[in-house]
Amino acid sequence: QVQLQESGPGLVKPSETLSLTCTVSGGSISNFYWSWIRQPPGKGLEWVAYFYHNEISTYNPSLESRVTISVDTSRNQFSLRLSSVTAADTAIYYCASVLFGANGFDYWGQGSLVTVSS
Amino acid sequence: DILMTQTPLSSPVTLGQSASISCRSSQSLLHSDGNTYLSWLQQRPGQPPRLLIYKISNRFSGVPDRFSGSGAGTDFTLKISRVEAEDVGIYYCMQGTQFPWTFGQGTKVDIK
């Protein structure tokens, strides 16, 4: 069973760049599709990005101009960078694997709370 | 974007009774490949979401058969039979038919 763990700073200043890493265990990152999803505290879920290796990537249009995804197959990790953050980007950020052929999220990390504040 | 609308937003239920959650999409979720990419997730308090159902009615590994999904096109339902205390949480529907993938606003299930 795949396991995912997010890591990164819990506090980011406005206008700076949010950076998070998802470390995958129990499976090769090259064999799955992946996503980032976020959830503002006490609110609902928002899909951020979908990708496979560095070959296929699709971003939420509401965030596309600010999002960068990178993949490190040697470390079995992938990363999210979100630039020019504001308080509206404060959220729990989850990485998740995409169930093949189902376009749903089968395994999730525990989530990483990122607060945007000066 | 496809808008996903869930009803009710809150569902108090008696232990052992059933609960139903409706999810309606603003356009058909039938993909050109013939699949309908509608899934249901459960989020217990303080936990990440957990996949329950995918492609309308397929239970994910380890999900009790008390959970069932149905529907087609734009109207979908999650039914929880014989509700147990561990079923308390927020339930989300999600569409993966068209980017951007979108979620319903969530339905809170708690015990009366």
Interface residues (C-beta under 8 A of the other chain):
Chain A: S35 I37 G44 L45 E46 W47 Y50 T58 N60 P61 S62 Y94 L99 G101 A102 N103 G104 F105 D106 W108 G109 Q110 G111
Chain B: N35 Y37 S39 L41 P48 P49 R50 L51 Y54 K55 N58 F60 Y92 M94 G96 T97 F99 P100 W101 T102 F103 G104 Q105 G106
